[in-house]
């Protein structure tokens, strides 16, 4: 069984009325980091996942899940 990391960052970012640049600035990362995570190109480190959660005021589990 192969598990894949699913993320719901884009939906939460849009619900917060933030652009990728705005979210990146809140997190102290580049827009490219936000973009690559949103598009599933890059799986974030624990630290970056926690930054996403804090910046969007949601739990890490609300943003990232493992799927079969």
CNS distance restraints for C-alpha pairs under 8 A (distance, minus, plus):
assign (resid   1 and name CA) (resid  68 and name CA) 6.88 0.50 0.50
assign (resid   2 and name CA) (resid  68 and name CA) 6.07 0.50 0.50
assign (resid   3 and name CA) (resid  66 and name CA) 5.98 0.50 0.50
assign (resid   3 and name CA) (resid  67 and name CA) 5.32 0.50 0.50
assign (resid   3 and name CA) (resid  68 and name CA) 4.57 0.50 0.50
assign (resid   4 and name CA) (resid  66 and name CA) 5.50 0.50 0.50
assign (resid   4 and name CA) (resid  67 and name CA) 5.15 0.50 0.50
assign (resid   4 and name CA) (resid  68 and name CA) 6.22 0.50 0.50
assign (resid   5 and name CA) (resid  40 and name CA) 7.82 0.50 0.50
assign (resid   5 and name CA) (resid  43 and name CA) 7.35 0.50 0.50
assign (resid   5 and name CA) (resid  64 and name CA) 6.75 0.50 0.50
assign (resid   5 and name CA) (resid  65 and name CA) 5.79 0.50 0.50
assign (resid   5 and name CA) (resid  66 and name CA) 4.68 0.50 0.50
assign (resid   5 and name CA) (resid  67 and name CA) 6.25 0.50 0.50
assign (resid   6 and name CA) (resid  40 and name CA) 7.40 0.50 0.50
assign (resid   6 and name CA) (resid  64 and name CA) 5.71 0.50 0.50
assign (resid   6 and name CA) (resid  65 and name CA) 5.24 0.50 0.50
assign (resid   6 and name CA) (resid  66 and name CA) 6.00 0.50 0.50
assign (resid   6 and name CA) (resid  67 and name CA) 6.52 0.50 0.50
assign (resid   7 and name CA) (resid  37 and name CA) 7.85 0.50 0.50
assign (resid   7 and name CA) (resid  38 and name CA) 6.80 0.50 0.50
assign (resid   7 and name CA) (resid  40 and name CA) 7.33 0.50 0.50
assign (resid   7 and name CA) (resid  63 and name CA) 5.33 0.50 0.50
assign (resid   7 and name CA) (resid  64 and name CA) 4.49 0.50 0.50
assign (resid   7 and name CA) (resid  65 and name CA) 6.41 0.50 0.50
assign (resid   8 and name CA) (resid  12 and name CA) 6.53 0.50 0.50
assign (resid   8 and name CA) (resid  38 and name CA) 7.46 0.50 0.50
assign (resid   8 and name CA) (resid  62 and name CA) 7.24 0.50 0.50
assign (resid   8 and name CA) (resid  63 and name CA) 4.82 0.50 0.50
assign (resid   8 and name CA) (resid  64 and name CA) 6.47 0.50 0.50
assign (resid   9 and name CA) (resid  13 and name CA) 5.94 0.50 0.50
assign (resid   9 and name CA) (resid  37 and name CA) 7.88 0.50 0.50
assign (resid   9 and name CA) (resid  38 and name CA) 5.75 0.50 0.50
assign (resid   9 and name CA) (resid  52 and name CA) 7.80 0.50 0.50
assign (resid   9 and name CA) (resid  63 and name CA) 5.54 0.50 0.50
assign (resid   9 and name CA) (resid  64 and name CA) 7.88 0.50 0.50
assign (resid  10 and name CA) (resid  14 and name CA) 6.04 0.50 0.50
assign (resid  10 and name CA) (resid  38 and name CA) 5.80 0.50 0.50
assign (resid  11 and name CA) (resid  15 and name CA) 6.10 0.50 0.50
assign (resid  12 and name CA) (resid  16 and name CA) 6.23 0.50 0.50
assign (resid  12 and name CA) (resid  56 and name CA) 6.84 0.50 0.50
assign (resid  12 and name CA) (resid  63 and name CA) 7.75 0.50 0.50
assign (resid  13 and name CA) (resid  17 and name CA) 6.44 0.50 0.50
assign (resid  13 and name CA) (resid  18 and name CA) 5.49 0.50 0.50
assign (resid  13 and name CA) (resid  19 and name CA) 7.18 0.50 0.50
assign (resid  13 and name CA) (resid  20 and name CA) 7.74 0.50 0.50
assign (resid  13 and name CA) (resid  23 and name CA) 7.24 0.50 0.50
assign (resid  13 and name CA) (resid  56 and name CA) 6.73 0.50 0.50
assign (resid  14 and name CA) (resid  18 and name CA) 5.72 0.50 0.50
assign (resid  14 and name CA) (resid  19 and name CA) 7.23 0.50 0.50
assign (resid  16 and name CA) (resid  56 and name CA) 7.05 0.50 0.50
assign (resid  18 and name CA) (resid  22 and name CA) 5.52 0.50 0.50
assign (resid  18 and name CA) (resid  23 and name CA) 6.01 0.50 0.50
assign (resid  19 and name CA) (resid  23 and name CA) 6.21 0.50 0.50
assign (resid  20 and name CA) (resid  24 and name CA) 6.01 0.50 0.50
assign (resid  20 and name CA) (resid  31 and name CA) 5.72 0.50 0.50
assign (resid  20 and name CA) (resid  34 and name CA) 6.17 0.50 0.50
assign (resid  20 and name CA) (resid  35 and name CA) 6.87 0.50 0.50
assign (resid  21 and name CA) (resid  25 and name CA) 6.14 0.50 0.50
assign (resid  21 and name CA) (resid  30 and name CA) 7.60 0.50 0.50
assign (resid  21 and name CA) (resid  31 and name CA) 5.17 0.50 0.50
assign (resid  22 and name CA) (resid  26 and name CA) 6.38 0.50 0.50
assign (resid  23 and name CA) (resid  27 and name CA) 6.25 0.50 0.50
assign (resid  23 and name CA) (resid  31 and name CA) 7.86 0.50 0.50
assign (resid  23 and name CA) (resid  34 and name CA) 7.51 0.50 0.50
assign (resid  23 and name CA) (resid  55 and name CA) 7.01 0.50 0.50
assign (resid  24 and name CA) (resid  28 and name CA) 5.86 0.50 0.50
assign (resid  24 and name CA) (resid  29 and name CA) 5.04 0.50 0.50
assign (resid  24 and name CA) (resid  30 and name CA) 5.49 0.50 0.50
assign (resid  24 and name CA) (resid  31 and name CA) 5.27 0.50 0.50
assign (resid  24 and name CA) (resid  33 and name CA) 7.66 0.50 0.50
assign (resid  24 and name CA) (resid  34 and name CA) 6.28 0.50 0.50
assign (resid  25 and name CA) (resid  29 and name CA) 6.48 0.50 0.50
assign (resid  25 and name CA) (resid  30 and name CA) 7.46 0.50 0.50
assign (resid  26 and name CA) (resid  55 and name CA) 6.04 0.50 0.50
assign (resid  27 and name CA) (resid  51 and name CA) 5.75 0.50 0.50
assign (resid  27 and name CA) (resid  52 and name CA) 6.78 0.50 0.50
assign (resid  27 and name CA) (resid  55 and name CA) 6.15 0.50 0.50
assign (resid  29 and name CA) (resid  33 and name CA) 6.51 0.50 0.50
assign (resid  29 and name CA) (resid  34 and name CA) 7.68 0.50 0.50
assign (resid  30 and name CA) (resid  34 and name CA) 6.82 0.50 0.50
assign (resid  31 and name CA) (resid  35 and name CA) 6.14 0.50 0.50
assign (resid  32 and name CA) (resid  36 and name CA) 5.98 0.50 0.50
assign (resid  33 and name CA) (resid  37 and name CA) 6.16 0.50 0.50
assign (resid  34 and name CA) (resid  38 and name CA) 6.07 0.50 0.50
assign (resid  35 and name CA) (resid  39 and name CA) 6.15 0.50 0.50
assign (resid  36 and name CA) (resid  40 and name CA) 6.14 0.50 0.50
assign (resid  36 and name CA) (resid  41 and name CA) 5.02 0.50 0.50
assign (resid  36 and name CA) (resid  42 and name CA) 5.42 0.50 0.50
assign (resid  37 and name CA) (resid  41 and name CA) 6.00 0.50 0.50
assign (resid  37 and name CA) (resid  42 and name CA) 5.00 0.50 0.50
assign (resid  37 and name CA) (resid  43 and name CA) 6.12 0.50 0.50
assign (resid  37 and name CA) (resid  44 and name CA) 6.63 0.50 0.50
assign (resid  44 and name CA) (resid  48 and name CA) 5.59 0.50 0.50
assign (resid  44 and name CA) (resid  49 and name CA) 5.72 0.50 0.50
assign (resid  45 and name CA) (resid  49 and name CA) 6.09 0.50 0.50
assign (resid  46 and name CA) (resid  50 and name CA) 6.11 0.50 0.50
assign (resid  47 and name CA) (resid  51 and name CA) 6.28 0.50 0.50
assign (resid  48 and name CA) (resid  52 and name CA) 6.27 0.50 0.50
assign (resid  49 and name CA) (resid  53 and name CA) 6.33 0.50 0.50
assign (resid  49 and name CA) (resid  60 and name CA) 6.50 0.50 0.50
assign (resid  50 and name CA) (resid  54 and name CA) 6.10 0.50 0.50
assign (resid  50 and name CA) (resid  60 and name CA) 6.33 0.50 0.50
assign (resid  51 and name CA) (resid  55 and name CA) 5.98 0.50 0.50
assign (resid  52 and name CA) (resid  56 and name CA) 6.09 0.50 0.50
assign (resid  52 and name CA) (resid  60 and name CA) 7.70 0.50 0.50
assign (resid  53 and name CA) (resid  57 and name CA) 5.70 0.50 0.50
assign (resid  53 and name CA) (resid  58 and name CA) 5.07 0.50 0.50
assign (resid  53 and name CA) (resid  59 and name CA) 5.44 0.50 0.50
assign (resid  53 and name CA) (resid  60 and name CA) 5.26 0.50 0.50
assign (resid  53 and name CA) (resid  63 and name CA) 7.09 0.50 0.50
assign (resid  54 and name CA) (resid  58 and name CA) 6.59 0.50 0.50
assign (resid  54 and name CA) (resid  59 and name CA) 7.72 0.50 0.50
assign (resid  58 and name CA) (resid  62 and name CA) 6.36 0.50 0.50
assign (resid  58 and name CA) (resid  63 and name CA) 7.54 0.50 0.50
assign (resid  59 and name CA) (resid  63 and name CA) 6.85 0.50 0.50
assign (resid  60 and name CA) (resid  64 and name CA) 6.07 0.50 0.50
assign (resid  61 and name CA) (resid  65 and name CA) 6.26 0.50 0.50
